[in-house]
Amino acid sequence: MRRKALSSWSSDIVPHGPLSSPRRASTLSKQSSLPRLPVPELADTVHRYLKTLEPLYHVLASRGGPSIESSRAQQNALAAEFLAPKGVGHVLQERLKEVDRKSPFNWLDDTIWIRAAYHQWREPLIINSNWWLLLQDDPAVPEAIRQTTSAPKGTVTPWQIQRAAWLIKRFLDYRDKLQSQEIHPDTSRTGKWFRDPALRLYGATRIPLPGCDAVVNRAGSGGKWVHIMYRERSYRVLTSSDDSQRVPVGELEQSLRQIVQDVDMQVARHEPHTPIGRLTADHRDRWAKNREHLISLSPKNAATFEQLESCLFTVCLDDYTHPSPVPDHPHLGHIQNVSSGVDATNRWFDKAMSLIVESNGRFGMMGEHSPVDALIPSIIADWAISEPINETDFSFQEGGPSSQVEILKWAVDEVIKDECEAAKGRALEIIKESDAGVLWFTDYGIDWIKSTGRLSPDAYIQMALQLAWYKATGAFTATYETASTRLFLHGRTETIRTLSTASIAFVEGMSDPELNDYERYDLLRQACLAHNTASKDAALGRGLDRHLLGLRLQLQPGETSPFLNSELASLSQEWKLSTSGLSAGDRFLATGFGAMYRDGYGINYLTGRDVLKFGIESKRSSNRLSTDEFASILGSSLRDMQRICITNFTSDTIAGARL
């Protein structure tokens, strides 16, 4: 059924494929100089995997399960059976190698990862899967406007429209510079891994299909349109002429004003409207069914989908400034609005990039996760806001191409009207359940971690998260950290398993009264070294979880593998802590993604020179600590680790002075 559904669409719907154009072909020819992601050696993966199970034997025993020795013996026996000359492991490995031989780029990206991790998952995208970024204010916007913390529905400001137009210009500028190779040329170290996915991001839209979604990019390298949403109405704006001459930013601003005026007049006349965008927040199979129903109602709807999916990205003009529910946490209102919208309205959650601008001019981004990871849009956004609004660019430019505005209309029936209202209700339940926040830890940043702590900043932060989890729960959990496999052709990500015997020793040592801070620092150092090794293995194509997933998917009907499907195998991938580091994020206010488990936390962090920023999401129905409570414990954990680092540093400094 899934194969039939995919083949019923035109060839520009691809699981994760490249766009076709002469320039993209040039890009790919350069990127092809990168090595292919290897299929790891079977025995190496199994041995490293068994090592990662050691801390989980501890977890099972602490829960009243088998002893550590019993669990270890059982897993070793399953592994030996799996690796036996006639064992199922070698059969699965050969099948996976055959998949690799038939894959254009690599065995994981072409055939497995995007489907398994994203497109076959049927839960709503809102919060559960989509990422979000909050960016700093534009200093060109008057402070009185920027300091407005709340504005009711129906509020639109000239500065909001101007900033939205400026952002459109800047995002298009970046695309132009990538295409012309003015920045990150494909011969550069960054360009080899960055250019193709960055260009793929423009125009990408996820399409709901029964059982397994797909990604479409109808815009291609010559895409000219941008999708605008205002008060749940959709328009598209032309941004360049047929000869690729860009529409001046002043023209874009006038187009946005025209849309606002047109919609406000519709509302004043009480013209009926059905907010189709709400359907994108729904369960994927339900949205797929409603999409097919829309297409069956009228050829107009198929054309509207085509027009929307041909847009390079979405711009959401919100006619309000969403207030923070907690005065002491001014970013919370912004986080809520960017991650989901106030009530999942005025959004198209399937778009790979949505630029969200509120009435006070503040800006955030939200996007569908499957085309690229959030690092790619974060780099684009950081460049886009690095240059504030330039008023002179908005002056009239004689001879430039004119913009064009088109309304995107739908033919609907009572079924679709009812579904839109019901989808909003279901989305509201997800929004109410989400507890998203941010911690700005300003006591120190990565400069201090490297100079005084003398440790890897990423490993240090991961150990802080381990310590915080233990303080909050009194237990340990499997922890996911994203590693980039950008060194390989079409590389994407791998899992770093943070929980280790060394991390457990460090965490337990922090509360052991028999140890002093010198000994605790040594445990921290050992835990960081172990994490560094795991990180290096993941980045160099020697990770575990993607390989294990690939092997598991080679099982045919009637075949089983107790080794791959054991209780411990499941426990080792129960990521109650799902984490990812992004960048320094100096121009970012907050970032985030949803927790993978109802009783877990989704944590994205930014590592600045003097500040560490953590975007944290959890669920309100969880029996764990709230996001704010966990953030407080994380802060105290970072201060505890600072203390032991200072003790060790001071001791070494004194000893050095005596020499």
Residue, then its C-alpha position, 0 to 999 in steps of 0.5 A: m500500500r505504501r509503495k502504491a501511494l508513493s508511486s501515484w505521485s509525480s516524480d518530484i515527491v521523493p523520500h529525501g532526494p536531491l533537487s534536479s538542476p544544472r547547478r545542483a548537479s555541480t553541487l552533487s558532483k563536488q559533494s560526491s568527493l565525500p566518502r560513502l557512509p560505511v556499513p559498520e563491521l558486524a562484530d564491531t557493532v555488537h561488541r560496542y553495543l554490549k559495552t553500552l548495555e553495562p550501565l543498563y544492567h545496573v538500571l535493571a538490577s536497581r528496579g528489582g530485575p536480574s542481577i548485573e551478572s545474570s543480565r550480562a551473561q544472557q546478553n553475551a549468549l544472545a550476542a554469540e548466537f547472533l554472531a555465530p557463523k550460521g547466525v541470523g546476524h550475518v544474514l542480516q548484514e549481507r542483506l544490508k550490504e546489498v541495500d548499500r550497493k543499490s543506494p545512490f548515496n548511502w544505505l541509511d539516508d536513501t532507504i531507511w532513516i527518513r522513513a523509519a525516523y519520520h515519515q512512518w511515524r503517524e503522530p501530529l507534527i506539532i511539537n512532537s516532531n517539528w523544531w523551533l528557534l527564537l531569534q533576537d529582536d531587530p535593533a532597527v525596530p523602535e524599542a517601544i515596539r519591541q518592548t510590547t509584551s502583549a497585544p490582542k488579536g487584530t493588532v498589526t504594526p507597520w514595523q511587523i510588516q517591514r521586518a517580515a519583508w526584510l526577513i523574506k529578502r534576507f532568506l532569499d539573499y542567502r539562497d542566492k549566495l548559496q546558488s552562486q557559491e558566493i558563500h560556502p562554495d562546494t569546494s569548501r569544507t563547510g560547503k561539501w556537507f552544507r550546501d545541498p541540504a540547505l538548498r533542499l530546505y527551500g521549497a520542501t514540504r511534507i506530504p501526508l500519505p497513508g502509512c508513510d509520508a513523503v517530501v515534495n519540492r516543487a520549487g526547484s532551483g528556480g522557485k520564485w514564490v513565498h507562502i504568506m499566512y495571515r488570519e489563517r488565510s493563505y496567499r503567495v507572493l512573487t519574489s522574482s521575475d522570469d529572468s530571475q531579477r529580484v523584486p525590491v524589498g519595498e515591493l515585498e512590503q507593499s505586497l504584505r500590506q495588500i494581503v493584510q488589508d485584503v484579509d481584514m476587509q474579508v473579516a469585516r464583511h464576515e466572508p466565510h472562510t475555512p482554515i485548512g492549515r489546521l489540518t496540518a496539525d492533525h494525526r498524519d493518517r487523518w490529514a492524509k485522508n482529508r487531503e485526498h478528500l479535498i483533492s476529490l472535491s475540486p481540481k481547484n484544490a489540487a492546483t492550490f496544493e501545487q501552488l502552496e508546495s511550490c513556495l520556497f517557505t512560509v511566512c506567518l504574520d500573527d495579528y497579536t503579540h502572545p503574552s508570557p503566562v509567567p511574568d518572570h519568564p518573558h520568553l515563554g509566550h514567544i516559545q509557545n507561539v513559535s512552537s505551536g501557535v496560540d491554538a495551532t492556527n495560522r500555521w502550515f506545519d508541513k512546510a520545512m521553514s516557517l518564519i513567524v513574525e508577531s505584531n511587536g516585530r519579534f521573530g521565530m522559526m518553526g519547521e518540519h524536521s524530516p528534510v534536514d536537521a535544525l542545524i541547517p535552518s539555524i545557520i541560515a537564520d543566524w545569517a539572515i538576522s545578522e544585518p538589521i533592517n536597512e531603511t534605504d533599501f525600502s525606498f522606491q527603486e525605479g525599473g525593478p520588477s513588480s511583485q504579484v499577490e495571489i490568494l490561495k483558495w479552497a473548495v470545501d464541504e461540510v466534512i472539511k469544515d467539521e474536520c478543521e474545527a475538530a483538528k484545532g481541538r485535538a491540537l489544543e490538547i497537545i499544546k496544553e500538554s506541552d511544558a516548554g521553557v528555556l534556561w539561560f545559565t550565565d555563571y559561565g560558558i564554554d570558555w570557562i569549561k575549556s580553560t578552568g574545567r579543562l574538559s570538552p564542553d559538549a561532554y561536560i554539558q552531557m554530564a551535567l544533564q546526567l547529574a540533573w536527571y539523577k537528582a530529579t529522579g534518583a535513577f538513570t536513563a538511556t540518553y540520546e544525543t545527536a551526532s552529525t555524520r557530515l563527513f560522509l556523502h549525504g550524511r545525516t545523524e547518528t546516536i551518541r549513547t551518553l549513559s555509560t559506566a563512567s557517567i554513572a560512576f561520576v554521578e554517584g560519586m557526586s553524592d558519595p560522602e567518602l569522596n573528595d572533590y579531587e576524586r569527583y573531578d577525576l570521575l568527571r574527567q573519565a566520564c567526559l573522555a568516555h563520551n568523547t570516544a563515543s562521539k568520535d565513533a558516531a561521527l566517523g560512521r562507527g555508531l550503533d543505533r543506525h546500524l542496529l536499525g538497519l539490521r532489524l529492518q532486514l528481518q523478513p516475515g517469520e524471522t526473529s532475533p532475540f538479540l535485536n529485540s530483547e528487553l534490554a535492546s528496547l530499554s537501551q533505546e528508551w530515550k527519556l533524555s533526548t538531547s541535541g547541541l546546536s551552536a553558540g547561538d549568540r543571536f538565539l533566544a531559545t530553541g527546542f523540540g518535543a520530548m520523545y516520552r511522556d515522562g521524559y525531556g527534550i533538550n536542545y542547548l546552545t554553548g556560548r562563550d559566557v552563557l549556556k542556553f537550554g531549551i527544555e520541553s516536557k509534558r504536563s501530565s508527567n509524574r516527573l518534575s516540571t520543565d522549570e523545576f528540572a531547569s533549576i536542578l540543571g542549574s544547580s548541577l552545573r554549579d556543583m560541577q563548577r565547584i569541583c573543577i575550581t577545586n582541582f584547578t586551584s590545586d594544580t595551579i598551586a602545585g605548578a607555582r611550587l615547582 
